[in-house]
Amino acid sequence: GTQHILKSEILQEDRPIIISLPIGYQNNKDAYPVLYLLDGLQNIKHQVGTVELLTESGIVPPMIIVAIESLDRARDLTPSNAGEDNIIGTKADIPQSGGASEFLEFLEKELIPFVESNFRTHPYRLLEGHSFGGLFSTYALMNKPELFDAFIIQAPALWWNKEEMTAQAKEFFKSNISLDKAVYFGTGGAEGWGMRQELARYVDVIKQNPPKNFRWKHEEIPGDEVHDDSRLLLNYYGLKFVFSDLKVSEDLQKNYSDEAFLKGEQHLINKYGRNVRRPASDYVNIIMELLNEQNNLGAITVYKRGAEAYPKYIQFLNNLAVLYEKTEHLDKAIETYQLAIEVSKKLKLGNEEAYQKEIERLKKI
């Protein structure tokens, strides 16, 4: 990523921000969702690697990552001054604690406007934080829910000031009948005092008053992951959950129609941006089912979308051309083979001669 320095009037200091743009950003004019990452300097490397891996697999959409470097975590990420019985120190020990409201204002009025005015952003925003960052993310969810569409809350320090976030949650979830958000709550399986049980008590509040449209998951990663090393897996599983609606629904599989399929694809594009796509295997599974039912025209519809979503997957184009010929759309079959030749040349796959022979064969029919 590239570091930028924001001169914050709200925080009265210069704030370093690392911005990582998705692969292909410079080659198009598309807008991308934005992931705002707390403790950014510590987490940017594994975050970018995980996002790129999952993007390539169609598990998450490509996105801009804004990593916010921490200057004073105890100040920025805590919702209140440390109480007298606070485990890491009292107000006298950390008098700067309790700056979450100012930091949230910085995100809302300075950082997000900076990002959205300087980069091509889609409206979808995700906030991710670990430990104190998870505490702040929980605070942001309940005090400015409209600012972000989704949250990945990892091992949050909900012990802060006698679990005051859990106390606030009782009123928050009771008063918010509907909450259109996706939230992942997670801890490591070997997480110790202060995180695991405290998070369990927080999600118990949600279970008592679950809002409509609130898509959430609480997970303890099995194994021996403790507080710090759990971040890698929690990030991975959190991203997969937040964007789990990219997976094809069972209803679409059982009750396929071109209209429903294309409507679902457009919904995802509207929600996450033009470059979103489902996992390639999901398109293949739909196609196989349609071919079993001898619904060749439906399979063509899905192949066309698959080829558009995965332009490097030349097999989509090959199979699409075969189906066009089978359904007597010879001109479209030739056109598709020609496109496959271009892809083969670009990626140096060596299939040009074979596809050219298919074109010559089709022209004689």
N, C-alpha and C positions, 0 to 999 in steps of 0.2 A: 504494500500500500504506500500511499504518499502522505507525509505529515503536513498538516495545516495548523496554523496558530490562530485561534479566535481570541480577539480582545473582548473579554466579557465585562460589560458594565454591571450586570447583575451580581456577578461573583467578584468583581473588582480585581481581576487577574487575567493573565494570558493562559488559555487552555489549549493544550496540544491534542489534536485529533488525527487519527490515521484513517484514511479512506481507501478502501480496496474496491476497485471496479470489476464487474464480472467479465469473463472472457467474451470478446466480441463487442464490448461496449463501444469501442472506437469505430466499428465498422457498420453501425446502423444509427438510427435516430429514435430507437425505442426507449420507453420508460421502464424502470425497474423498481421492485419493492426494496425497502431499506430495512436492514437489521442494525439496530443500535446496540452496541456491545459495551457493557460496563467493564471496568478494569481492563481496558482495551489492550494495553501494551503486553500484559501477561497472557492474553488469550487470542491475540490476532492470528498467530501462526497456525495453531490447530484449528481455529475457526475457519480460516480461508481454505485450508486443505479439506476439511469436512464438507464445507459448502460446495466446493468444486466437485468433489467425488459424488455427492448426492445429486447435484445438478446434472452431471453427466449421465447418471442413472435414471433421471426423470423422477426422482423422489421429492425434490424441492425445485422451485423455479430459480433461475439465475437472479442474483440480488446484489445490491450495493451494501457493503459492510462499513459501518461507521464505528470505529473503535475509539472509545473515549478514554484517554489516559487518565489514571488516578493521580491526583496531587495530594489529597488529604482524605482518605477513605472514611475515617471516623467522623469527619465533618460533613462531607457531601452525602453520604449514603445512610445516615442514621436519622430517623424521623423525630427524635426528641433528645433533649439533654440527658446524659447518663444519670440514672438514679443512684441513690446512695448504696443500694445493694447490687449494682450492676457488676457482672463478673469480671469485666476487663478494666474496671476503674470507675470512680465516681465523677461527678461533674467537676470536682476540683482537679482530678487527674486529666480529664479530657474536656476542658471547658468549651472547645470548639464544636463538640458533638451537637447534633440536632439540626443540621443544615439541609436536610432533604427537601424542604419546601423551596428553598432558594435554588438548589440544584435542579429540581424539577422545573422551576420557572426558567432556568437557563436552557434546559432542553427545549421547552415549549417556545420560548420567545427569541432565542438566539441561535441555538445549534440547528434545530430542525429547519427554520427559515433559511439559514446559511446553506444547508445541504440542498434544500429544494429549489433554491434560486441559482445554484451553481452546477447542479447535476440533473440529469433527466430521471426524475423519480416518479414512480407509481404511488398512488395514495396509500397502499398497504404498508404499515409499519409494524415492526417487531422489536420488542425490548428483551434483552437477555442479561441476567446477572447471577453471580455466584456468591454465596456467603453474605457479606454486607451488601453486595450487589443484588442478591436475591431478596434481602430485606427491603432494599430500596424499590426493587421491581414490584414487590407486594404492596408497598406504600403507593407507588404510582398507579397500580391497578385500581386501588380503592379511592384515591384522591384525585385522579385525573384519568378516568377510564376511557374517555373519548380520544386521548392522545395516541394510543397504540391499539392495533387490532389483535395482537397476540403477544404472549409473554412466555419466556422459558425461564423458570424460577428454579435455580439449582441450590440445594442445601442452604436455604435462607436462614439467616441468623434471627429467627423469630423469638429467641429467648430474650431479645433486647427489651429492657424495662418491663419485666414480668409479663412478657408475651402481649404487649399492648396492641400489636397488629391483629392478634386473634380476638382480642376484646372488641376492636373496631369492626372486625369481620362480622360479628354477630348482628350488628345493626346494618352494615353495608349489604349483606346478602339477603337480609330480610326485606330491605327497602327497595332492592333492585330486582323486580319481578322478572325482567328480561335483560339479558346481557349478552350481546352478540360478540363474543370473544372466544379465542382459543388459548388455553393456558395449560402449560405442562409444569407440574411440580415434581421434583425428583431429588433423591439423596442417594449416596452410596450405601451399599448393603452393610458395610462395617462402620458407618457414620456413628460418631460418639454423641456424648451429651450435648444438648443445646440446639440440635438441628433435627434429628430424626423424629423423636417423640413430639417435639414442638410443632413440626410440620404436620404430623398425624393429627394433632389436636386442631390445627387450623383447617385441614380439609374435612374434619368431622363437622365443622360449622357449615361448610358448603353442602355436605350431605343432608343436613337438616333443612336447608332452604336453597335448593339448587335453582338458579334462574333459568328461564326459558332461553333457548338458543345458546346457552353457555356450554361450550365444548371443552372439557377439561380431563386431565388424567393425573393421578398421583402414583408414583412409581418408586420403589426402592430397588436399585440395580443389584442383582444378586452377585455374590462374590465378596472379595476382601477389599473393595475400593473404599478408601477413607475420604476425609474431607477434601483434600487438595487434588488427589489423583482421580477423583470421580468426575471432574469437570469434562474430560474428554468424552466419556460415554454419555453423560447427562446431556451434553450438547448434541451428540449424535441422535439419541433417542428423542430428545426434545424437538429437534427439527423434523424428524420423521413424523412425530405426532401432530405438530402444528399444521403440516402440509399433507396430512393423511387423506384429505379429501381429493388429492390427485389420483388416488387409487380408484379403479372402476368399481362402482357399486354392484352389489349382487343383483339388485333389481334390474339394472341395465343389462347385465349378462343374461338374465332370464327372460326379459321382456324387451329385447332389442327392437329399435326402430331408428331409421336414419334421422328422423326429427329429434328424438330424444338424445341420440348420440351427439349430434351437432350442437344441440342446445346446451348439453353438458360441457362440451369443449369451449363454447363461447362464454359460458358462465365462468370457467376457470380463467380464460383470457381477460375477461372484465375484472376479475378479482385480483389476479396476480401479474397481469401484463402479457404482452403478445408472445413472449418467448417461453411461456409455461408449456409443459407437455406432461403427459402421463408416462409412467414407466413403459418402455418399449414392449416388455412382456405382456402388459395389459392389452395393448393393441393386438398383439399376436393371439392372445387367448380369445378375444372377441372374434377375431377373424376365423380361427379354427372352429369355433362353435358355429359361426355362420356358414362356413363351408360344409360342415357336417349336415347342416339343415338345407344345403344346396341354395343358400341365399347369396348368390354370386354378386348381385348388385350391392347388397349391404356390405359384403366384404370389400368391394371396390371403394365404397365410401370410407371405410376404416383404413384401408391401405393408403388412400390419398392423404388422409390426415397423418398417418404414421410417417409417410415419406416426407411430408412437409415438416413434421416435428423433428424427425431424425434424418436430415439431409445427407448424412454420411453413411447411413445404413442402406447400401445399394441393393440389398436383397428385397427391401420393400418395393423398390422400383421394378426389379426383375419380376417379382410375383404379381405386381399390379399389371405389368405388360401382358403376362400370361393370361390373367383374368380378362383383360380387355379383348384379347384375341378370342377367348372362349365365349365371350358374350357378343362377338361379332362387331366390336368397335375397333376395327383395324387401324384407322387413322390415329386413334388415341394410343394404341399399342405401339405404333411406330414412334410417335411423339415421346412416349415414355422411355423406350429404348434409347432414343437420342439423348434424352436427359441423363440416362444411366451412363452413356458414353462420356458425357461431360464430367460426371462425378468420378468415373473410373480414371479419367485423365488427371483430374485435380488431385486425387488421393493416390495416384500411381498404383492402381489395383490390377491393371493388366487385363481387364475384361473387354476392352474396346473391340477387338476383332470378333469375339463371340457375339457381342450385341449387334455389330454391323451385319453379320451374317443373318441374324434374326430379322433385321430390317429388310435386307434384300429378299429374304424368303417371303415376308409379308407383302412386299410390293408385287410379287408374282401371283398372289391369290386373287 
